[in-house]
Amino acid sequence: MHGLGPHQIKVQGKDTTPREELKDVYSAIEEAKADVTGLFALQYMMAHAKEMGLTKILPSDDAAQRQLYTTYLASAFRSLRFWLE
């Protein structure tokens, strides 16, 4: 999910990048965006596993979904630890 979003933008007619414009908050915003959109995509795939033909490779029962959110929450706490330093 890191590749999502614009790579080149124009600000007041000048070609630039989101990284240049957001400066030192770019990394935190980029990580949050990637984490949340990754969670959304995986939840979507779990909810539509049958239609997508993923039932043999992607468990999507209640236990699997609970594990998804537990892992996401643990990852968020891990990320917070690094941001605090």
Residue, then its C-alpha position, 0 to 999 in steps of 0.5 A: m500500500h506504500g505505492l498508493g497515491p500521487h508521486q508527483i504533484k503541483v503546488q502553486g504551479k511548481d512541480t514537487t512531491p508529497r515528501e518535499e511538501l510534508k517534510d518531517v511529517y511525511s514518514a508518519i503519514e505515509e506509514a499510517k496510510a499504508d497501515v490503514t489501507g492495508l487493513f482495509a484491503l485485507q478485510y475486504m478480501m476476507a469479506h469477499a473471499k468466496e467471490m474472489g476465489l480465495t477461500k482455500i488460501l485466505p481464512s475469513d471466519d470470525a477467528a481469522q478476522r479477530q486475529l487480523y485486528t489483534t495483529y494490526l493493533a499490536s503492530a500499531f503499538r510497535s509503530l508508536r514505540f518507534w515514533l516516540e523515540 
